[in-house]
Amino acid sequence: MSVRVALIVGSLRKGSYSRAIGMAMKEIAAPGLDLVPVEIGDLPLYDPDLDNDAPPPAWTRFRGEVAATQAVLFVTPEYNRSIPGALKNALDVGSRPYGHSVWSGKPAAIVSVSPGALGAFGANHHLRQPLVFLGMPTMQQPEAYIGNVADLLDDNGRLTKDDTRKFLKGFTDAFEAWIGKTKE
């Protein structure tokens, strides 16, 4: 039986490096993981005044899709040494209304992606902070900082480097084991 994992990409850009790495991970993930992309680009900014009997349909869709999963894999770029605003908004939308968070108890893992050498280290660690508050046990090791990502992809956004493919396969295998440990 496979585990349904929400694949949440922090970048909204059509040709996003983060999306390309997320899709590569979907292809190479352990057979026990079913990575299901959950889109965040259409989510209106969280506003408690809108969270009533008829919240925005995009919020309802998003909350339902995340609720239907058992774990979450975040793949994100770094914006200004932190996470993109769209990703922070998705965390907020999923955590509300108070007491009805779709995140609580879901094991998580983070892959950060950058065209620069640091591999979005800042975003990776900033994302960990709200995940602690949201009650998401987040895999500590291995860490995944994918630097110089443009050199790893072809013109169609397909992963071309076997060593990176091997690393990401090991990462998804470790995540599968992490999910099992958190559910014991």
C-alpha positions in Angstrom: 0.0 0.0 0.0 1.5 3.3 -1.0 1.4 6.5 1.0 -0.2 9.6 -0.6 2.2 12.5 -0.3 1.2 16.1 -1.1 3.9 17.5 -3.4 3.9 21.3 -2.8 6.1 23.4 -4.9 6.9 26.9 -3.6 7.5 28.5 -6.9 4.7 29.7 -9.2 6.9 30.2 -12.3 5.9 28.1 -15.3 9.4 26.9 -15.9 10.3 26.7 -12.2 13.4 24.8 -11.2 11.6 23.7 -8.1 8.7 22.2 -10.1 11.2 20.4 -12.3 13.0 18.8 -9.3 9.6 18.0 -7.8 8.5 16.2 -11.0 11.8 14.4 -11.2 11.2 13.2 -7.6 7.7 12.1 -8.5 9.2 9.9 -11.2 11.9 8.3 -9.1 10.2 8.1 -5.7 10.1 4.8 -3.9 7.2 2.6 -5.0 5.6 3.1 -1.6 5.2 6.9 -2.2 2.6 8.4 -4.4 3.6 12.0 -4.8 0.5 14.0 -5.7 1.0 17.7 -6.9 -1.1 20.1 -4.9 -1.2 23.6 -6.5 -0.9 26.8 -4.5 -0.9 29.5 -7.1 -4.6 30.2 -7.1 -5.0 30.6 -3.4 -6.2 34.0 -2.4 -4.2 35.6 0.4 -5.4 34.3 3.8 -8.0 36.7 5.3 -9.9 35.5 8.4 -12.9 37.5 7.2 -13.2 35.2 4.2 -13.0 32.1 6.3 -16.7 31.7 7.0 -19.5 29.3 5.8 -18.4 29.9 2.2 -14.6 30.3 2.0 -13.0 30.9 -1.4 -13.3 27.7 -3.5 -9.5 27.5 -4.0 -9.1 27.3 -0.2 -11.6 24.5 0.0 -10.0 22.6 -2.9 -6.5 23.0 -1.4 -7.5 22.0 2.1 -9.3 18.9 0.8 -6.4 17.8 -1.3 -3.9 18.1 1.5 -6.3 16.5 4.0 -6.5 13.5 1.6 -2.7 12.8 2.0 -0.7 11.2 4.7 2.6 13.3 4.3 3.9 16.4 2.6 7.0 17.0 0.5 7.9 20.6 0.0 10.1 21.7 -2.9 10.9 25.4 -2.7 13.2 28.1 -4.0 14.5 30.9 -1.8 13.2 34.4 -2.1 15.2 37.0 -0.1 16.7 34.3 2.2 13.3 32.9 3.1 10.3 31.1 1.6 8.2 32.5 -1.2 5.1 34.4 -0.1 2.8 31.9 -1.9 4.2 29.1 0.1 3.7 30.9 3.4 0.2 31.8 2.3 -0.5 28.0 1.6 0.7 27.2 5.1 -1.7 29.8 6.5 -4.7 28.7 4.4 -4.1 25.0 5.4 -3.8 25.8 9.1 -7.1 27.6 9.4 -9.8 27.8 10.6 -8.2 27.4 14.1 -8.5 23.8 15.3 -8.9 22.4 11.7 -5.4 22.4 10.4 -4.8 20.0 7.5 -1.1 19.9 8.4 -1.2 18.5 11.9 0.6 15.3 12.4 1.7 14.9 8.7 5.3 13.9 8.3 7.2 16.4 6.1 10.4 16.7 4.1 12.0 19.7 2.5 14.0 20.1 -0.7 15.3 23.6 -1.4 16.4 24.6 -4.9 18.5 27.4 -6.2 20.4 28.5 -9.4 23.1 29.7 -7.0 25.6 27.7 -5.0 23.9 27.7 -1.6 21.0 25.6 -2.6 18.4 27.8 -0.9 19.7 27.0 2.6 17.9 29.9 4.1 14.5 28.9 2.7 15.0 25.3 3.8 15.6 26.4 7.4 13.0 29.1 7.5 10.3 26.6 6.3 11.2 24.3 9.2 10.1 27.0 11.8 6.4 27.1 10.9 6.3 23.3 10.3 7.3 22.9 14.0 4.4 25.1 15.0 2.0 23.2 12.6 2.8 19.9 14.3 4.6 18.4 11.3 7.4 16.0 12.2 10.0 17.1 9.6 12.8 14.8 8.4 16.2 16.0 9.6 18.5 13.8 7.6 19.4 13.7 4.8 19.1 17.4 4.1 18.5 18.4 0.5 19.9 21.7 -0.8 20.0 21.6 -4.6 22.4 24.3 -5.8 23.3 25.3 -9.4 20.1 23.6 -10.4 20.1 25.1 -13.9 23.1 22.9 -14.7 21.2 19.8 -13.7 18.3 20.2 -16.1 17.9 20.1 -19.9 15.9 22.7 -21.9 12.7 20.8 -21.2 13.3 20.9 -17.4 14.2 17.2 -17.2 16.9 16.1 -14.7 20.0 15.0 -16.6 22.5 14.3 -13.9 22.7 10.7 -12.7 24.4 11.6 -9.4 21.6 14.0 -8.6 19.0 11.4 -9.5 20.7 8.9 -7.2 20.8 11.5 -4.4 17.1 12.3 -4.8 16.2 8.6 -5.0 18.0 8.1 -1.7 16.2 11.2 -0.3 12.8 9.8 -1.2 13.8 6.4 0.2 14.7 8.1 3.5 11.5 10.0 3.5 9.5 6.8 3.1 11.3 5.4 6.1 10.7 8.6 8.0 7.0 8.4 7.4 7.0 4.8 8.7 8.8 5.9 11.9 6.4 8.7 12.6 3.4 6.5 12.2 4.7 3.7 14.6 
